Structure formats: structure tokens, C-alpha cells
């Protein structure tokens, strides 16, 4: 792997610190208890950097999002909604409700603004914003029951126990016959690239709210299992397809995969 590509995260870290450090320091000066609340401190920092980063990432991934989001229908659950960019890709005639799961409450105002502009509102019952993570399945079920579509856009990289939590979410929240749509950066199949991903991940996670670049999300999705009425593990999917990002080099530390997975009707 070329050294220039291996060290490419340094520029993103420089930009993130430039965007977020001073506003975060000011927040700490206003509320020193943030120093003893590392999760909240990380979310304050993430709020500051996600406006410039989120817009740029949305623009660069627009074609990928259009390709997966054209399949979204019914009640759509967006795990790790961020600023709610995904709502812009929903077809209102097909997607009856938008449910944004975002544990960082500092992001909620942006989600609401984008969702309202797209025609989804809390007053009409077509918008729900949940202050929890994808791993908090019971809270999600209490609020929305079951959904038709689960979307994950650059989110699974930061879920605490991704394989376990994602499986639980899909087993319990996604309707039989429902679908998962995702666009994620994942562990590279190239051993040298994967080595650098593993090296960078702990550092990257500190500055980007737990995000790791070394997770084989596409493999976890493919291998996901459900449990039938007899307690036997069975494959989760009746249909599945995966594809890469057009024109993306294999040596990219943020190597992307997209997919559409349709859950079995019955188990």
C-alpha cells in the first residue's frame, strides 16, 4: 500500500480538529462537567464537525445513496441518522414514515429541519426522532413497533457491539419480508490495507465518536442468522445483493460496500 494512502487520515484529523476543537473547548469552559462525561464530550465535538464533514460526505456518496434508497418503502428506520441526510433520498409516495434513530441529541434539530422540508413531520405522525442507539431495541419497539425498511448509512462503524446489536435489531424490529439497505465503509479484503485500518481505528474512534474503519460489516450482513420456532439458527435472508462504490480504488482505507438484504417471510 502506498504510504500517501496509508497516511491519508491525517488530513481528515487535521480538518476535524480545526473545525471542532475551539467550539468544544468553549463548551467545556461553559460546562466543565463535560470533562467527566467523555461520551457527551465526544458528541459535542461531533456536532461541531459534522456540518462540514456531513455535507461533503453526502455529496460524494450521492450516487450510492440514490441506488440503495430507491428501494426504501413503508416505515423507514434510519439507524444513526446523523443530520438526517438520508431523508432527502426517500420517495414520499413509497415511504410513509421516517424514523430517525440518533443518540446524539445535538443532531436532532438538523434532522427535524431536513425531514420537515421533505414532507415528514411529527405533527402528521410521519416523523419520529429517537434519542437512542441502534442497540436499544426495546426503546425502538416501544416507539415504532415494526418497520418495513432499515437503512444504515455510515453507521455500523460506530455501533458498540455491531454484530450482536444489528442482529437483535433486525430480528425484532424488521418485519418478515422487510429489507435492510446499507452503505458502509468496511474492512478491506487486502491484507496490507486491513493492517493500516486496524492501526488507525483506535485513533480515529477517539475523534469521530467511536467510528472504526476495520469492521467487516458486509460479511456480518451476509452471514446473519435468525432463530426459528424450534430454536434452530437459520439464514436471515431470502434475497441479498452487494456491490462496491463505482470507481473506488481497492487501496482506499475507507473502502465502501452497499447492499440490499430482504428478510425471510417466516422462520
N, C-alpha and C positions, 0 to 999 in steps of 0.2 A: 504494500500500500504506500502511495506517495506521502511523504512527510507533510506536505502542504495540506492534503486532505485530512490526515490524522490530527493535525493541529487546528483545523477549521473551527471547532467550537470556541476557541479563544476569542474570536471576533464577536461571536454572539454574546459571550460572557461580558466582554468589554462594553457592548451596547446595553446589555441588561443592567449592568452596574451604573452606567451613565444615566439611564432613564430612571432607575428606581432607587438608588442609594440615598440621594439627598431627601426626596419626599419621605422615605422610610425613616430616616434619622429624625426628620421634623415630627413625624408621627410618634416616635419614641419619646422625644422631648415633651410632647403634649401629654403623653400617657406612658410613663416609664415602666408600668407593669407589663408592657409588651415584651420586655427583656426576659420575663419569666414565663412567657407564653409563646414558645417557638412556633407552634402551628399558626397562631394568629399573626405573628410577625412575618412569617413566610407569605401569608395571604395578603398582608398589606403590601409587601414588596411585589407580589404577583399582580395585584391590582394596578400598580403603577406601570409595570412593563407591558401588560397585556394589550393596552390600547395600540401602541405602535407595533408590537410583535403580532398580535392577533390579526390586525388588518393586513399586514404583509403576508402572513401565512394563508389567510383566506384567499387573497388574490392569487398566490402561487399554486393553490390547490383547487381552484375553481372548477377546472375541467373534471377533476377526480370526484368532487362533490356532486356535480351535475350528474355524472354517470351513475353514482350509487343512489342519490336521493330521488331520482325519477321513479324508484320502486317503492318509496315510502307511502303508506296508506293508513287510514283509520286513526286510532290513538297512537301517537308517536312519542316514545320516551327517549329523550336525549340525555345520555349519561355524561356528566362532566361538560355541561353546556358552555362554560366559559362566558363569553359575551353574547351567546345566542346566535352566532353567525349561521348556524345550520337552518334556522327557521326561514331564511331567505331562499332556500332551495326547495321548500315544500310546495306542492301544488295544492292550493286551498280546496279544490274540488275533490281531491283524493284524501287529504289528511284532515280529519275532522277536529283533532285536538293536538296541541303541542304541550308536552310535559317536560320541563327543564329541570334536571337534577344537577344542582351546583352547590357544593358545601361552602364555597366562599361567598358569603352574603354581600360582600363588597361588589360583586359582579352583577347582582340582581337587577339593579336599575338599568344597566345596559341591555340585559335580556328582555326586560319588560318593554323598553323602548323599541327594540327590533321586532319583537313579537307583535306589538300593537300595530306597528307600521305594516306588518304582513297580514293583519286582519285577525290576529289571535288575541283575545282579551280575557281577563279574569271575570269581568262583568258578564260576559256571554257564556262563561264556562268552557271556553276553548283554550284557555291558557292556565297552566298550573306551574308554579315555581317552588321547588322543594329545597330546603336548606339541609341537605344530607348528601352522603356519598352513595355511590352505586352499591356499596356493600351493605347498606342499611335497608335490607329488603322489606322488613316488616313496616317501616315508615312509608316506603313507597306503596306497598299494598294497601295500607290504611288510607292513603290519599287518592289512589287512582285505580285500585283493583288491577285488572289485567289489561295488557296493551297488545296492539297488533304489530307494531314495529318498534324495535330497539335500534337506535343509532349510536354509534361511538366514533367520534372524530377526534383523533389525537388525545385520547382519554385513558385507555387501558394502561398506558405507560406509567400512570401515577396512582392507580388503584392499589391500596395497601397489600392485599393478598389476591392478586389478579385472577389466577386460575380458579381458586376456590370461590371467590366472591362473584365472578362473572357467571360461573356455572349455576350458583344458587339463584342469582337474579333471573337468568333465562329459564331455569326450571320452574320458578314460582310466579314470575311476573308476565312472561311472554305467553300468549295464548297458543294452544295447539294449532299448528298451521301458520303461526306468525313467523316473522322474519327478523334477522339481525343484519344490519348494514354497517360496515365499518371501513374506515380509512385510518390507518395507523402506521407509525414508523416502528420497525421491528428489528429483531436480531438478524444480522446479515448471515447468509449461507457461506460467505468467505471467511475462513478461519482468521486471517490477519485482521480483517475489518472487525470481526466479532471481538478480537482481543482488545482492540482500541476502544470499542464500545463499552466493554466491561471495565476498562481502565477509567474512562471518562464518567461513567454513570454515577458513582457516588458523589463526585464533584458537581456534576450537572444537577443532581437531585436536590442539593442544598439550595441552589439559586433558583430553580424552576419548580418549586412546590412538589417535590417528590418524583418528578419526571425521570424515567430511566430509558436509555436508548438500547438496552440489551435484552429486551423481553421478546421471546418467540411467540408473539400473540397469534400470528397466523397459524402456527402449529397447534397451539392450545385450542383455537376455534375449531380446527378440523377434527381434533381428537375428542371434542367434548361429548360427554355421555349423560344420559338421563337414567332414571330408575323406574322399572315397570311395576305393575301391581304385585308382582311376586318378589320384589326386592332385587331383581337382576338388573345389572347395568346393560344398557342398550345404547346404540348410537343416537345422538340428539337430532340428526338432520336427515330429512328426506331429499333435500336438494342442497347443493353447495357449489359455489364457484369463487375463484380467487384470481386476482390479476395484479400486475405491478403498475408503477407510475410510468407513463409513456416518456421515453427519452431520459430516464434517470440512470445514472451510471451505477454499476454494481458496487463500486468502491465508496459510495456515499455513506457516511456514518449514520445519517438519518435515511435509511432505506425503507421505502414505503410499500405497503401492500393494502389492497382493498378487497372486500368480499361481500357476498350476499349468501346468507345461510337461511334455509327455510326449515322450521321445526316440524317434526313428525306430527300428524294429526292426533294420534293416540299412541300410548306406550303400554 
